[in-house]
């Protein structure tokens, strides 16, 4: 079961820098790690985004 389909994510880092990420994938799960990365589980695989 998918959580939804993600197209654009806007993130703000602790430093205040904003990032826009374009990701066209069927999202299965989202997790923030202790090191500040965003791990995205998709139907196609896993993507780790350094925030």
N, C-alpha and C positions, 0 to 999 in steps of 0.2 A: 504494500500500500504506500503510495506516495503522499508526502505532505503537501505537494503542489508543484507547480512549474515556476522556476525562478528565472527572471530575465535580468533584473538590475538590483544590485545591493549597494547601498551607500553606507560606508563605515567611517567612523571618526576615531582616530588613534588617540592614545593618552596624550600625545604631544599636541593634539588639536588638528593635525593634518587630516583632511578628508580624502577618501578614495572612493571611486565608483567602479564597481566590478560588474562586467557584463558576462553573464553565465547562462547559457541556454541549456538547461538540463532538468530532468525530473528528479526533484529533491526527495531523498529518503530520510535524511537526518542532518542536523546541524549541531556542531559542538565547538565551543571555544576552549582552547587548551590553556594551561597555566602560563605558557610562554607567550600567549597573546595571538596565537594562530587560530584561524577559523577552519575547521575541518568540515567539508561538505561531502556527504555520502549521496551519490547519484545512482541512477539505474545503470550508468555506463562505467562507474568506478568511483574512486575517492579523489577529491581535490583538496589540497592544503593551501590555504591562502595566508600569506604573511601579512599581518595587519600592522 
